[in-house]
Amino acid sequence: MLQKSITEFTELLASPAAVPGGGGASALVGAIGIALGDMVGELTVGKKKYADVEEEIRALMEKAQDLRVRLLACITKDAEAFEPLSRAYGIPKDAPGRDETLEKCLHEAARAPMEIFDLCCEAIDLLEVFGEKGSKLVISDAATGAAIAKGALYGAAVNVKVNTRLMKDREFAAQMNEHIDIRMDIYSEKADQIFDSIYERFAN
């Protein structure tokens, strides 16, 4: 999946193919969002004006690069988890073991978007600092990254919940939903604050 061109990937998204879907798209978008933060870092380090924050920015860049790689890996994880679920839906309803198989597949299918969700939260944390301490010439890219990461956050969240709503294990489902709900409020607001604080600097 990762070796496909942008054109090929988006054509697959637009096709009847089961994967990639919303989870994989969210992972890609999240990776793009944090890559923009990393770019802010790249254009900040080495500048005399920002010498006092260079060490901190370099540490942020290392974290951003790791996040980008992990988010891209989630594209494959999401696809690998969804395909067995897609097959499980096709098992006849009266077949022995269907419920157990479907439940297991739902759990696995929810884990990948949950990982994407948590990685997007980490990305938003980093983008906040890139926006505050990065070069003023490119902080618009931190704002763009925050807006993009928020979209990825939302996409990952709904792809967790599409699976938890069907789980028989309601305690496990409730735990996942609570994790999403609490962090969604915190990080969607934080992403908005990052964007708004930068956007307002460009007000005429």
Backbone bond lengths (Angstrom), bond angles and torsions (degrees), N, CA, C in turn:
res aa  C-N    CA-C-N  psi(-1)  N-CA   C-N-CA  omega(-1)  CA-C   N-CA-C  phi
1 M - - - 1.464 - - 1.533 111.22 -
2 L 1.346 116.19 -39.00 1.462 120.35 -175.88 1.526 112.58 -72.52
3 Q 1.315 116.44 -16.82 1.459 119.35 -178.97 1.529 112.83 -88.25
4 K 1.306 117.19 -3.25 1.456 120.51 -179.27 1.521 110.49 -77.09
5 S 1.319 115.80 149.89 1.454 120.02 175.58 1.519 109.62 -72.37
6 I 1.318 115.96 167.10 1.469 119.99 176.67 1.520 110.22 -58.45
7 T 1.318 115.63 -41.12 1.471 120.13 179.36 1.524 110.77 -61.82
8 E 1.328 116.81 -46.80 1.471 120.49 -178.97 1.525 111.57 -64.25
9 F 1.335 116.05 -41.48 1.467 119.78 -178.46 1.524 110.84 -63.78
10 T 1.321 116.29 -45.58 1.464 118.88 -178.93 1.522 111.62 -70.88
11 E 1.311 117.59 -30.46 1.463 119.45 174.98 1.524 110.40 -65.14
12 L 1.353 116.54 -39.06 1.460 119.97 176.84 1.527 111.03 -65.37
13 L 1.338 116.30 -41.14 1.464 119.73 177.32 1.529 111.02 -58.83
14 A 1.316 115.62 -36.79 1.467 120.68 -176.64 1.525 113.06 -84.02
15 S 1.332 116.65 -1.60 1.460 121.17 -175.37 1.531 111.14 -97.11
16 P 1.337 117.44 174.44 1.476 120.02 176.46 1.527 113.51 -76.01
17 A 1.342 118.18 -0.83 1.465 121.33 -178.78 1.533 110.24 -59.48
18 A 1.326 116.09 143.04 1.474 120.79 -178.07 1.526 111.92 -66.03
19 V 1.322 115.89 -33.43 1.468 120.20 179.37 1.533 109.05 -134.79
20 P 1.325 117.08 150.47 1.456 127.80 -2.76 1.523 111.14 -73.35
21 G 1.330 114.83 159.87 1.456 120.83 177.80 1.508 110.54 -132.33
22 G 1.330 115.97 -148.27 1.456 120.39 -175.79 1.516 113.75 -63.18
23 G 1.331 117.04 -36.35 1.453 120.13 179.21 1.517 112.26 -65.30
24 G 1.336 115.93 -48.84 1.464 120.49 178.90 1.510 111.96 -63.31
25 A 1.330 116.22 -38.92 1.464 120.17 178.05 1.526 110.23 -63.93
26 S 1.328 116.96 -40.94 1.463 120.93 179.05 1.523 111.24 -63.70
27 A 1.327 116.46 -40.04 1.457 120.26 178.46 1.531 111.11 -62.92
28 L 1.317 116.19 -43.26 1.462 120.09 179.25 1.520 110.74 -64.42
29 V 1.317 116.20 -45.61 1.463 120.58 -179.95 1.532 110.73 -62.66
30 G 1.334 117.13 -41.53 1.457 119.96 176.86 1.511 112.15 -60.91
31 A 1.335 116.25 -40.47 1.465 120.73 178.17 1.529 110.80 -63.09
32 I 1.317 116.74 -38.90 1.471 120.58 177.74 1.523 109.93 -65.75
33 G 1.332 116.35 -41.02 1.461 120.20 -179.61 1.514 112.45 -60.49
34 I 1.335 117.54 -47.32 1.464 119.45 -178.39 1.521 110.92 -75.03
35 A 1.324 117.91 -26.10 1.470 119.97 175.29 1.531 110.39 -62.60
36 L 1.324 116.46 -35.07 1.463 119.71 176.68 1.520 111.14 -65.77
37 G 1.331 116.73 -36.79 1.454 119.49 175.14 1.517 111.14 -63.73
38 D 1.318 116.46 -43.32 1.459 121.34 178.22 1.530 110.58 -60.13
39 M 1.330 116.23 -38.03 1.461 120.05 178.31 1.523 111.02 -62.75
40 V 1.333 116.90 -39.83 1.467 120.24 175.91 1.527 109.28 -57.42
41 G 1.330 115.94 -42.86 1.454 119.81 178.11 1.513 112.39 -62.26
42 E 1.329 116.23 -45.37 1.464 120.94 -179.21 1.527 111.84 -58.86
43 L 1.328 116.19 -32.87 1.460 120.42 -177.95 1.534 112.29 -94.31
44 T 1.330 115.14 6.98 1.462 120.60 177.05 1.531 111.36 -106.82
45 V 1.333 115.77 -44.28 1.470 119.24 -177.33 1.530 109.76 -65.46
46 G 1.320 113.90 146.25 1.456 119.87 -179.88 1.513 114.06 88.38
47 K 1.336 116.48 -5.69 1.470 120.43 179.28 1.536 108.77 -94.96
48 K 1.315 116.51 129.36 1.469 121.12 -177.74 1.527 111.65 -56.50
49 K 1.312 115.29 -37.04 1.463 120.17 -177.24 1.529 112.08 -60.93
50 Y 1.343 116.65 -26.50 1.459 120.95 -175.43 1.530 111.91 -114.82
51 A 1.334 115.86 22.38 1.466 120.27 -177.55 1.528 112.29 -60.30
52 D 1.327 116.87 -33.08 1.461 120.03 -176.50 1.530 112.92 -71.88
53 V 1.325 117.78 -17.94 1.474 120.19 178.65 1.529 111.99 -113.08
54 E 1.328 116.87 6.15 1.472 119.63 -174.02 1.527 112.19 -60.29
55 E 1.309 118.06 -44.03 1.465 120.18 -179.33 1.522 110.81 -61.20
56 E 1.319 116.78 -42.67 1.460 121.11 179.17 1.527 110.80 -65.59
57 I 1.323 117.02 -41.70 1.467 120.83 -179.63 1.528 110.44 -65.44
58 R 1.321 116.67 -40.13 1.474 119.00 178.74 1.530 111.07 -63.24
59 A 1.329 116.74 -38.90 1.465 120.10 177.36 1.530 110.84 -65.31
60 L 1.336 116.29 -38.69 1.464 120.68 176.77 1.518 111.05 -63.46
61 M 1.328 115.76 -40.31 1.463 120.16 -179.19 1.517 111.52 -62.61
62 E 1.338 116.95 -39.91 1.465 120.05 177.67 1.531 110.41 -61.62
63 K 1.313 116.02 -43.65 1.466 120.22 178.13 1.525 111.17 -64.62
64 A 1.338 116.36 -40.00 1.468 120.80 -179.72 1.525 110.90 -64.51
65 Q 1.322 116.29 -40.89 1.460 120.01 179.50 1.526 111.14 -64.79
66 D 1.331 115.93 -39.94 1.466 120.62 177.49 1.529 110.32 -64.32
67 L 1.322 116.95 -43.89 1.462 120.60 179.02 1.526 111.44 -60.91
68 R 1.319 115.99 -43.17 1.469 119.80 -179.00 1.527 110.59 -60.01
69 V 1.328 116.70 -44.66 1.465 120.87 179.91 1.532 110.49 -64.22
70 R 1.326 116.41 -42.25 1.471 120.11 -178.90 1.523 111.42 -68.11
71 L 1.308 117.39 -37.40 1.473 119.95 177.42 1.520 110.75 -66.14
72 L 1.317 116.99 -41.76 1.463 119.25 178.23 1.528 110.79 -63.50
73 A 1.327 117.00 -38.04 1.465 119.88 177.91 1.525 111.44 -62.87
74 C 1.328 116.54 -27.98 1.467 120.73 179.98 1.527 112.54 -69.27
75 I 1.325 117.71 -19.75 1.469 119.90 175.53 1.523 108.83 -60.23
76 T 1.331 115.51 -46.61 1.463 120.91 179.21 1.526 110.97 -69.79
77 K 1.336 116.59 -43.10 1.469 119.87 178.99 1.520 111.23 -57.31
78 D 1.331 116.49 -43.75 1.457 120.46 -178.11 1.525 110.88 -64.67
79 A 1.323 116.01 -42.43 1.470 119.90 179.75 1.524 110.81 -64.92
80 E 1.335 116.37 -42.65 1.470 120.25 -178.41 1.525 111.55 -66.67
81 A 1.326 117.33 -30.72 1.467 120.21 179.82 1.520 112.15 -80.42
82 F 1.341 116.74 -30.75 1.465 118.77 -175.17 1.529 112.35 -78.91
83 E 1.309 117.63 -34.12 1.474 119.57 -175.89 1.534 112.52 -59.38
84 P 1.345 120.64 -44.77 1.473 119.35 175.96 1.527 112.35 -62.68
85 L 1.338 116.99 -35.04 1.465 119.72 177.75 1.520 110.26 -65.17
86 S 1.314 116.13 -41.69 1.460 120.44 178.88 1.525 110.62 -59.64
87 R 1.331 116.63 -39.66 1.462 120.49 178.02 1.526 111.20 -70.31
88 A 1.340 116.10 -36.37 1.469 120.21 -178.48 1.527 111.50 -63.68
89 Y 1.337 116.54 -35.13 1.461 119.97 177.97 1.530 111.35 -61.81
90 G 1.341 115.44 -25.35 1.461 120.00 -178.38 1.515 114.36 -84.57
91 I 1.329 117.90 -6.30 1.468 120.98 178.47 1.535 108.81 -69.98
92 P 1.311 118.55 132.51 1.471 120.58 178.76 1.533 111.31 -54.05
93 K 1.308 116.43 139.91 1.467 121.12 -173.85 1.527 113.28 -62.52
94 D 1.327 117.28 -23.89 1.461 119.39 -179.40 1.528 112.23 -96.51
95 A 1.338 117.26 6.13 1.465 120.53 -179.15 1.526 110.52 -72.61
96 P 1.334 117.41 136.45 1.470 120.59 178.95 1.535 110.77 -59.85
97 G 1.317 116.81 135.51 1.457 121.16 176.43 1.516 115.39 81.35
98 R 1.352 116.40 0.98 1.465 118.47 -177.70 1.526 111.43 -60.68
99 D 1.322 117.46 -46.43 1.465 120.55 -176.38 1.523 111.62 -61.62
100 E 1.337 116.12 -41.02 1.461 120.08 -179.79 1.522 110.94 -66.18
101 T 1.337 115.92 -42.15 1.465 120.70 179.42 1.521 110.63 -64.28
102 L 1.328 115.84 -44.81 1.461 120.30 -179.33 1.529 110.70 -63.68
103 E 1.328 116.57 -41.77 1.476 120.22 -179.92 1.527 110.59 -61.93
104 K 1.316 116.47 -45.49 1.467 120.49 179.17 1.527 110.58 -60.64
105 C 1.311 116.62 -42.69 1.466 120.88 -179.19 1.531 111.51 -67.25
106 L 1.319 116.91 -36.04 1.466 120.80 177.63 1.528 110.91 -64.39
107 H 1.325 115.83 -41.36 1.465 120.13 178.02 1.525 110.11 -61.52
108 E 1.323 116.49 -46.63 1.465 120.61 -178.75 1.525 111.03 -65.96
109 A 1.320 116.48 -39.72 1.468 120.57 -177.65 1.519 111.67 -68.35
110 A 1.338 117.74 -25.81 1.466 121.03 179.27 1.516 112.37 -81.08
111 R 1.324 117.42 -23.55 1.463 120.26 -174.61 1.529 112.71 -68.20
112 A 1.337 117.47 -39.69 1.463 119.79 -177.79 1.526 111.85 -64.99
113 P 1.339 119.56 -50.85 1.466 118.01 177.36 1.522 113.06 -65.04
114 M 1.344 117.97 -27.26 1.464 119.63 175.02 1.525 110.01 -65.55
115 E 1.316 116.62 -41.25 1.466 120.01 176.80 1.525 110.35 -63.62
116 I 1.323 116.74 -42.71 1.470 121.07 177.45 1.521 109.91 -59.44
117 F 1.312 116.37 -44.38 1.468 122.19 179.50 1.528 110.60 -57.55
118 D 1.335 116.55 -50.03 1.461 120.27 -177.90 1.525 111.43 -65.47
119 L 1.320 117.33 -37.77 1.464 120.55 177.93 1.528 111.14 -66.17
120 C 1.319 116.58 -34.70 1.472 120.00 176.91 1.527 110.68 -67.30
121 C 1.333 116.96 -35.14 1.469 119.89 174.91 1.529 109.95 -61.66
122 E 1.326 116.46 -44.57 1.460 120.53 177.78 1.526 110.58 -62.01
123 A 1.318 116.20 -39.84 1.468 120.24 179.82 1.526 110.84 -62.39
124 I 1.309 116.82 -42.05 1.470 120.80 -179.91 1.530 110.26 -64.11
125 D 1.333 117.06 -38.96 1.463 120.15 176.10 1.531 110.93 -58.65
126 L 1.318 116.63 -44.78 1.466 120.51 -179.42 1.526 111.23 -68.44
127 L 1.307 116.48 -40.86 1.463 120.16 -179.44 1.523 111.54 -62.88
128 E 1.321 116.58 -31.17 1.462 120.07 176.79 1.532 110.48 -59.58
129 V 1.326 116.45 -44.77 1.462 120.25 -178.47 1.523 111.12 -73.52
130 F 1.330 117.32 -39.31 1.466 119.76 175.35 1.528 110.21 -57.27
131 G 1.334 116.04 -40.41 1.459 120.21 179.89 1.514 112.85 -69.00
132 E 1.322 116.62 -33.79 1.466 120.65 -178.11 1.525 112.61 -79.76
133 K 1.339 116.77 -37.12 1.458 119.92 -169.66 1.520 114.73 -117.44
134 G 1.336 116.91 -6.38 1.451 120.14 -179.65 1.519 112.31 -77.25
135 S 1.317 115.17 170.53 1.464 121.19 179.60 1.523 111.21 -55.62
136 K 1.315 115.63 131.05 1.471 121.00 -179.55 1.528 111.50 -62.79
137 L 1.320 116.38 -20.35 1.466 120.04 -178.92 1.527 112.24 -70.89
138 V 1.338 116.44 -22.16 1.473 119.13 -174.93 1.535 112.95 -128.48
139 I 1.337 117.77 16.10 1.464 117.74 -179.67 1.526 112.34 -67.07
140 S 1.327 117.21 -17.07 1.473 118.97 174.33 1.524 110.23 -60.10
141 D 1.339 116.73 -29.19 1.460 119.82 179.02 1.526 111.35 -73.37
142 A 1.334 117.07 -30.15 1.464 119.98 173.57 1.528 109.75 -66.89
143 A 1.336 116.23 -40.34 1.472 120.28 177.27 1.519 110.70 -63.72
144 T 1.325 116.70 -43.29 1.463 120.94 177.88 1.519 110.30 -62.30
145 G 1.334 115.73 -43.35 1.459 120.27 178.95 1.518 111.92 -60.98
146 A 1.342 116.94 -40.05 1.460 120.41 179.45 1.522 111.43 -65.68
147 A 1.334 116.19 -42.25 1.466 120.03 178.93 1.528 110.90 -63.34
148 I 1.321 115.57 -41.30 1.461 121.00 179.97 1.530 110.47 -67.95
149 A 1.330 116.00 -43.65 1.470 120.11 -179.56 1.527 110.99 -63.17
150 K 1.330 116.85 -34.85 1.466 119.82 176.92 1.527 110.20 -63.36
151 G 1.320 117.28 -42.74 1.457 120.23 177.26 1.518 111.77 -61.00
152 A 1.341 116.14 -41.12 1.461 120.34 178.08 1.526 110.87 -65.64
153 L 1.334 116.17 -37.85 1.463 122.05 177.42 1.525 110.21 -58.89
154 Y 1.330 116.08 -47.76 1.465 121.12 179.89 1.531 111.01 -63.39
155 G 1.325 115.80 -43.59 1.459 119.41 -179.26 1.511 111.87 -62.47
156 A 1.337 116.61 -42.41 1.462 120.36 178.82 1.523 110.76 -64.81
157 A 1.333 116.86 -41.21 1.462 121.01 -178.14 1.525 111.83 -60.37
158 V 1.307 116.79 -47.09 1.461 119.29 -176.92 1.528 110.77 -69.52
159 N 1.347 116.38 -25.92 1.463 119.11 177.72 1.520 112.21 -79.01
160 V 1.312 117.94 -19.05 1.464 120.21 168.40 1.523 108.84 -73.20
161 K 1.318 115.86 -47.69 1.470 120.21 -172.23 1.523 113.44 -70.90
162 V 1.314 117.57 -25.38 1.462 119.01 177.40 1.523 110.23 -65.97
163 N 1.339 115.73 -23.37 1.466 120.51 177.39 1.525 112.33 -92.04
164 T 1.330 117.36 -41.13 1.469 118.75 -177.26 1.530 112.13 -65.48
165 R 1.314 117.92 -29.17 1.467 119.78 -177.52 1.523 112.55 -65.47
166 L 1.335 117.16 -20.62 1.462 121.06 -177.35 1.525 113.02 -101.71
167 M 1.328 117.06 -4.11 1.465 119.99 -176.40 1.525 111.62 -71.34
168 K 1.309 115.60 140.94 1.462 120.86 174.24 1.528 110.51 -76.26
169 D 1.318 115.79 -32.92 1.458 121.16 178.63 1.523 108.32 -78.17
170 R 1.323 116.30 88.46 1.460 120.75 -174.15 1.520 112.62 -70.98
171 E 1.332 117.75 -25.71 1.465 119.69 177.39 1.524 110.26 -67.15
172 F 1.325 116.26 -45.78 1.460 120.77 178.12 1.528 110.02 -63.13
173 A 1.322 116.55 -43.28 1.468 121.41 179.43 1.528 110.64 -61.19
174 A 1.324 116.10 -42.72 1.465 120.61 -178.97 1.525 111.19 -64.59
175 Q 1.322 116.93 -37.41 1.465 120.87 178.34 1.531 110.72 -63.61
176 M 1.325 115.99 -44.01 1.461 119.57 179.35 1.529 110.92 -66.39
177 N 1.325 116.10 -42.44 1.461 120.08 -179.92 1.523 111.82 -63.75
178 E 1.332 116.37 -40.68 1.468 119.96 179.83 1.529 110.79 -64.47
179 H 1.337 115.71 -41.65 1.467 120.41 177.36 1.519 110.58 -57.64
180 I 1.319 116.15 -45.87 1.466 121.73 179.35 1.527 110.40 -63.64
181 D 1.321 117.13 -49.53 1.469 120.87 -173.61 1.527 112.20 -61.73
182 I 1.319 116.44 -43.39 1.467 119.83 -178.44 1.519 111.06 -65.77
183 R 1.321 116.42 -48.40 1.465 119.86 -176.09 1.527 112.27 -74.91
184 M 1.317 116.33 -27.01 1.467 119.31 177.68 1.524 110.17 -61.07
185 D 1.309 117.11 -46.87 1.467 120.75 -179.95 1.524 111.26 -60.48
186 I 1.328 115.75 -44.32 1.462 120.38 -177.48 1.523 111.52 -66.29
187 Y 1.325 116.82 -48.27 1.464 119.86 -170.61 1.522 114.26 -85.51
188 S 1.318 117.93 -25.80 1.460 117.88 173.48 1.525 109.31 -68.92
189 E 1.332 116.06 -38.20 1.465 120.02 177.34 1.522 110.77 -67.01
190 K 1.330 116.29 -41.70 1.465 119.46 179.89 1.530 110.74 -63.54
191 A 1.329 117.10 -42.65 1.466 120.26 178.32 1.525 110.91 -60.98
192 D 1.323 116.29 -41.37 1.473 120.51 177.43 1.522 111.15 -62.69
193 Q 1.323 116.01 -41.44 1.461 119.98 -179.22 1.527 111.32 -64.51
194 I 1.331 116.21 -41.15 1.471 120.15 177.46 1.522 109.80 -59.82
195 F 1.336 114.80 -50.13 1.468 119.06 -178.25 1.522 110.85 -62.69
196 D 1.313 117.08 -49.11 1.465 120.75 -175.26 1.527 112.09 -62.93
197 S 1.336 116.82 -41.08 1.465 119.50 -177.49 1.526 111.09 -64.58
198 I 1.328 116.49 -34.72 1.464 119.91 178.52 1.525 110.80 -79.85
199 Y 1.327 116.29 -42.69 1.461 120.90 -179.02 1.522 110.75 -58.95
200 E 1.332 116.20 -39.68 1.469 120.31 -178.04 1.521 112.60 -66.98
201 R 1.328 116.75 -22.84 1.474 119.43 178.20 1.533 111.38 -68.58
202 F 1.320 115.16 -22.12 1.461 119.20 -178.32 1.519 112.56 -97.76
203 A 1.319 115.72 6.99 1.476 119.15 179.97 1.525 109.79 -65.24
204 N 1.316 115.78 140.07 1.465 119.65 179.02 1.533 110.98 -79.08
